[in-house]
């Protein structure tokens, strides 16, 4: 997502495509992914995995483009983090209203208060940390992860610790892999913590966006991006299958090694500003994609009637994506009209 930067049409267009991919992952058809073999739904899910890495890389690139000119990495990191966390709290509150009112109506105020208290008592560090890093709806994890990545990057770069940033990002990524996709491997480990959260996945992507801005000037981003994206996606398919065959691990993963190269390649394609992505119909709604991302899960949960309404299975999936996206876009557009809520969707 983009936070108050000059618009680049190809990035905004790719942002729309990435948002559709996110909706696909969260759709009812996600449950039809086969965790033991690469069926069509599984391959489609794998392809959609470029979306969140793309958002992180682009955020890092745009942050670097504003910070590096005068070297104010830390102030800009603090600024973007404050803004992101404010958005996180706003949407966490929005998603908490419905379930909270339902719980109060069904079980009374005491049950509601006990439900809130359960986050901290009896104290479970993993449960508490998950609540802090995810908020009240699962997809909101992206926002704290982005804020943490920006703060770490800003703190290290402000002190001239660029190499430390890249090493730390790589180590955290490796730990995240060992605790998630490779947990069943001899060098992996199991944990109740979801290593998708926090800096384990976000920092390497955000830092890579910085690296593209810092060292990518003059590179042929389009062909390199296409190569990385194609290679990363192929590696991702091979990797998931290999992990399953080696240790019986299910095929569903938030990220693996191939996901990094896949997301990086798609980001470079967007940054190339290729004419194939300068589509006004897509880029014109790019500024509202933050709001679409934040609000879409409400419609994901309430548009499942399409499964009974649209009988043709080949039309049902695209219809679902279109309806959820348009409803989320409409919500973002309306909120963007008011000064008090515009900051939460653009």
N, C-alpha and C positions, 0 to 999 in steps of 0.2 A: 504494500500500500504506500501511498505517497502522502507526505505531510507538509503542506505549504511550500511546495517547490514549483519552479517553472514546469509547465506541461510539456511532455514529449509524447507525440501522438502514438508512436509505436509501443511505448511503455503502457500508455492508457489502454490501448487495444488489447495488449497481452494481459493486462490486468483483468479485463472482462472475461477473457478465455480462461484465465486461472480461477476466477470466481465461479464460473460454470463448473470447472473441475472440482472445486470444493463442495459445491452443492451436490454433485454426483456422488462424492464420497459419503456424504451425509444422507443420501436418499434411501428410501426403503429397499431399493434394489441392491444396496450395499450388502444386505444380509444374504444375498444369493451368490456372493463370492464363494468359490470353492477353496477351502483352506488346504486341500491336499493335491490339487491339480490345476493347471493353467487353463481354465475354461474362459469363455468370452468375457464374463463379468469380472473375473480375476485380472485378466489382461487390461480391461478398461480401468479397473481400480488402480493398477500399477501405473498406467499412463497418467492418471489424474494426480499422481503424487508429485509432479513437478511444481504444483501450484504454491504451496506454502514456502518451499525453498526459494522460489521466484520472488515472493513477497519480501522475504528476509534480505536476499541479495540486492534487490532494487532499493530497499530502504537503506542498506549500507552504502550503496553507491551514491544515492542522493544526499545522504547525510555527509558523506565525504566531500561531495562537490561543493557543499556550503561551508564545511569546516576547514578544509585544507587551504583555502585561499588566504586566510589570515591566521591559521593555526589555532583557532579557538575550539579545539575538539571537546574539551571538558564542558564549557558553558553550553555548547549546542547539544551535547549528550544529556545534560541535566534538563534542558528545555524540552527536548523531544520525549524524554522519559516522563516528565511531569504531565505532558499532554496525553501521552499514551495511557498512563495510569489513571488519569481523570476519565478518559473514555472507558477504560476497564471498569471502574467503579460505577459509572453511569449505567452501562449495559448489564452489569451484574445486578444492580438494583432493579432494572426493568425486568430481567428474567426471574428475579426472586418474588416479584409482586404476585403473580398468578398462583404459583404453588403455595406461597405463604398464606394468601387469603383463603385458599381451598383448605389448607390444614387447619386454620383457625375456625373456619365454618364447620368442618367435619369433626374435629377433635378438641377444639377449644384453644384458648390462649395459652394455657399451661403446656400443652403439647408443642405448640409453636415455639415457646421459649426454651423448652427442653431440647428441641431440635437444634436450635441455635447454640445452646450451651454444649451440646455433644461434640461440637467442633474442637472445643478446648478442654472439656472434662467428661470422662477421664482423658487425660492428655495422651494423644497418640501423635508423635512427631511427623510421621508420614501422612496421616490424615490431615493434620493441621497444615503442613506444607503444601499438600495437594489443593486444599481449599484456598490458600493464599495465591497459588500459581495458576489456578483454573477459574476461580470465581464461581458463579452460580450456574454456569452453563459450560459444557465441555469445550466448545470451540474458542472460548475467550482466552484460552491458554496462550494464544499467539501474542497477545498484547503485553503481559508481563515478560514473556520471553524476549520480545523485541526491546523492551525497556532495559532489561538486564544486559543484553548484548550491546546496546548503545552505551550504557554506563561503563562496562568493562573496557570496551574499545576506546572510549573517550579518556578514561583514566590512564590507560597504558600509553596511548599515542601522545597525550599531553606531556608525558615524561620521556618521550622518544623511545618507548619500548615496543617498537613495531614487531621485531622478531619474537619478543615475548608473547605478543598478542597472537601471532600465527601458531606458535608452539602450544600455547594454552588452549587455543581453539581446537587444534588437532587432538590434543590429549583428552579434552572434554568430549569430543566427538567419539573417540575410541572407547572411553568409559561408557558413554551412552549406548554404543553398539554392543559392548560386552554385557550390559545390563538389560538389553531389550532384544533385538533381533538375534544376537549371538549368545543369548543367555544359556541355551542348551549345549553350547560348545564347551570343550574342556577348559577353555580360557575365559568362559563367560561366568556370570553369577546371576542369581535370582534376587529380586527385590520387589516390594510392594510399590515402590516409587516408580512413576512413569517418567522415563528419561527423555520423553518428548518435551517435557516441561523444562523451564529454566534455560540455562545457557548451553546445555549439552548438544543441542541441535541448532539453536539460533546463532550462536557466536561464530561458528565457522562459516555460516552463510553470510552473516552480516559483515564479517571481516573480509570475505571474498568480494563483496560489493565494494568495499573500500579498496581492495587490491586492484580491481578492474579499473577504478578511477585513477589510482596512483600509478599503475604500470601498464594499463591497457591502451593508452593513447597511441594511435597509429596502427594498432593491430586490426587485422581484417576480422572484425567481430562476427559478421554473419557466417562465413564458412567455418570459422572455429567453433562458433556456437552450435551450428548444425551438426558438426562432427561430435562435439561433446554431448549434445542432447541425444543423438542417435546411439552413440557408444554407451552413454549412461543408462539409457532405457534398456538396451540389450543386456548390459551388465546386471541391471536390476532384476530382469527376468531370470537370467542365469543364476544369479546369487540366491534369490528366493527359492528356486528349485533345488539348488545345491544344498542349501541349509536344511531344507526339508528332507532330502534324501540322506544326508549325513546324520542328522540328529532327530528327525521327525518333527521339526519345528513347523507350525502352521505358516502358510504363505502370506498372511496379513502382517504388514509392518508399517509403522509410521515413516520409518526411514531406514535405509541401509547404505552401504558404500556407493552403490550405483545411483541412489537418489541424489547424492551430492552433485555428481557430474551431470546428471539429467537436469536438475534445477539450475545449475550454473550455466549449462548450455542454453537453456531456454531464456535465461536472463540476458545472456550475451546477444541472442537473436533480437530480443526486444531493444537492447541498447544500441544495436546497429542502425536503428531507425530506418530499416528497410521499407521500401515503398509498399511491399506486400502487407505490411501491418499498419500503414497510415490510412486506416479506414475510418472516416469521420463518424459513421454510424456506431462504431465501437468506441473510438477514442473520446467522443463527446460525453459519454456517460462514465468515463474513467474517474473523474473527480469524486463520484459518489460511491465508488466501490468499497471504501472503508465502511460506509453505512450499510451497504448490501451485505458485507461480510458479518458485521455485528448483528444485524437484524434477521438474517436469513433463517436462522435455526427455529425461530417462531413459526415460520411458514413450512419448514421441513416437517414439523410435528403436526401441523393442522391442514395440510393439503393431501393427506394420504387417501382422501376420498377418490382421488384420481385413479387409484388402482381398481376401483369398482366401476368408475364412470367410463374410462377409456378401455375398451375391450381388446383392441389390437396391441399385442405386446411390443411390437416394433415402434408404435407411436407413443406408448405409455411413458417410456423413459424420457424421450425428448420433450413431451408435453409437460411432464413433471418439472424438468429443469427450467423450461420456459416460464411456467406459472410461478414457481418459487422465485426465480430471478426477477420477474416483472413486479411481483408484489413487494419484494424487498427493495427494488429500485424505486417503486412508487413511495414506499415508506421513507426512504432516504431523501427523496426529492421533497416531500412534504416537510420533513424535519429541517431540511436545509433552508426553508423559506423563513424560519424564525431565528432571530439572532441568538436566542438562548440555547437552541439545540443544534444549530449549524455546526458548531465545533465538534459534535459527537458523530458526524457522518461524513465530513469532508477533510 
